[in-house]
Amino acid sequence: MRYFGNSPQVWMKGGTSPVSEADHAADAYLRRTLLAARPDYGWLSEETVDDPVRLSARRTFVVDPIDGTRGFLEGQRTWCVSVAVVEEGRTLAGVLECPAMDETYWALPGQGAFRNGKRIGVRTLGDKAEISGLKQLIDLVPAGWQKRLVRAPYSPSLAYRLAMIANGTLDATFVKPNAHDWDIAAADLILREAGGQLLDPHGRAPLYAGEVTRHGALAAGSGELLEVLVDVIAGLDA
C-alpha cells in the first residue's frame, strides 16, 4: 500500500500496458515468500519472465502482483493481488487480496467462497441484470435481453469483476480476448465456489498453467444469462 496514491515510477510494456515499481516490488515479495514455503512449486507471474521449468512441477503458483494496474495508478480502489495454486490445469486454491477495499476473497474446492471470512454466493437474477465488460460485446446480447441489462461501472481489474459476481454485487461480465492465467485463475475458483462459472465459447472452464497462458473471449455469470453470454462469444468464432 505504500505505493498506492504516491505516484510510483511507471513503464510501458508492449506499448500500451503500464507496469509500475509497485508491481515489481509485490512480485518480488510474493515470489520470495511463496517459494520459500513451497520450493517445489512452479511459478507463473505477470511480472516474471516465464520459465518453462515450471511445466515439470506438479503444482504452480499463478500470480498477478497487482491486477488492475491502470486503476491502481489512477487512484481507483478496485485492484487486487491475485494468487492461485494450480494442479493439472485446475485451481486448487484462490486468494484475492484487495487492500484498498479492505477485502479478502478466498476459496478452496468444495468448501465454498468467502469474503472477509463470510461465505458469499452469486445472486438470483431479477428483472434487471447488472453486466460489465466490453461495450461491443454487450451490444451483441439479443434484443430481448437488452432491456433487462444495466451496464455497471467498469473496473480495470478483471479478477475483482469476477469477485463482484461471486459476491452478488454484479450479475455477469464479458472477458475480452487475451486475458492471461494470472488475471483469472484465482477468481475463477472463487466464482465457481460461489455458484457461478467462467466459460469459453464452447461452454468449458479454462485450464491454467499450461504452455499457453492466454485465453480467448470468455463469459462469467450464472444461470440463463450466462448461457446467453456464452452464445454471444461463440458467435464471434462463427
FENFEN-V616281 format. One record per pair of residues at least 24 apart in sequence whose C-alpha atoms are under 6 Angstrom apart, sorted by the first residue. I is the first residue (numbers start at 0). J is the second residue. Records with the same first field share a line. If there is no record, write none. Layout:
I=J + J
//
This chain:
4=74
22=64 + 65
25=64
26=64
58=85 + 86
59=84 + 85
60=84
61=181
62=181
63=181
66=156
67=155 + 156
70=155
78=156
82=185
83=185
88=206 + 207
93=185
94=185
106=189
111=192
112=189 + 192 + 193
119=166 + 193
120=165 + 166 + 193
121=164 + 165 + 166 + 167 + 193 + 194
122=167
128=170
129=169 + 170
130=170 + 171 + 172
131=172
132=172 + 173
158=182 + 183 + 186
161=186
165=190 + 193
170=220
171=219 + 220
172=219
173=218
174=216 + 217 + 218
175=216
176=215 + 216
177=213 + 214 + 215
178=213 + 214
179=212 + 213
180=207 + 212
195=220 + 221
196=220
200=229 + 232 + 233
//
